[in-house]
Amino acid sequence: MSDYTFYTNPMSRGQIVRWALHEVGANYEQVLVDWQDKPAAFLAANPMGKVPTIAPHAASGDRVVT
């Protein structure tokens, strides 16, 4: 399992976040979000539906950064 789930859209500022995750060697799963059809898991993590969103997975529970 990855340490992070990274929700993004190629036309968003998420490319900056993806670059940072890549630079530090983070173990992450990238999920591409369609503006018109947002996945239920994404909306559960971020009800506002804004990208980029990073959901770190920790033993104490997930914390979302938007």
C-alpha positions in Angstrom: 0.0 0.0 0.0 1.2 3.5 -0.7 2.0 6.1 2.0 -0.1 8.7 0.2 -3.0 9.0 -2.2 -2.6 12.0 -4.4 -5.7 13.3 -6.2 -5.0 15.6 -9.1 -6.0 16.8 -12.5 -3.4 17.4 -15.3 -4.7 21.0 -15.7 -4.4 21.9 -12.0 -1.6 23.1 -9.8 -1.2 19.5 -8.8 1.9 19.1 -11.1 3.8 21.2 -8.5 2.8 18.8 -5.7 3.5 15.7 -7.9 7.0 17.1 -8.5 7.6 17.6 -4.8 6.4 14.1 -4.0 8.7 12.7 -6.8 11.7 14.8 -5.5 11.5 13.3 -2.0 10.9 9.8 -3.2 7.5 9.5 -1.7 5.5 6.3 -2.1 2.2 7.5 -3.5 -0.7 6.5 -5.7 -1.8 9.1 -8.2 -5.6 9.3 -8.9 -6.6 11.5 -11.8 -9.8 13.4 -11.1 -12.2 14.4 -13.9 -13.7 17.8 -13.3 -17.2 16.5 -14.3 -17.1 13.1 -12.7 -15.3 13.1 -9.4 -14.7 9.7 -7.8 -16.6 8.9 -4.5 -13.3 8.1 -2.7 -12.0 11.6 -3.6 -15.2 13.4 -2.4 -15.0 11.3 0.8 -11.5 12.6 1.4 -12.2 16.1 0.3 -16.0 17.0 0.2 -15.1 20.4 -1.3 -13.9 18.6 -4.4 -10.7 20.7 -4.8 -7.5 19.4 -6.3 -4.7 18.8 -5.6 -5.5 16.8 -2.5 -3.1 14.6 -0.6 -4.3 11.9 1.7 -1.4 10.5 3.8 -2.1 7.0 5.3 -1.1 6.7 8.9 -1.7 4.2 11.7 -3.5 7.0 13.6 -5.8 7.7 10.8 -5.8 9.5 7.5 -5.3 13.3 7.4 -6.1 15.2 4.3 -4.1 18.1 2.9 -5.7 20.3 0.2 
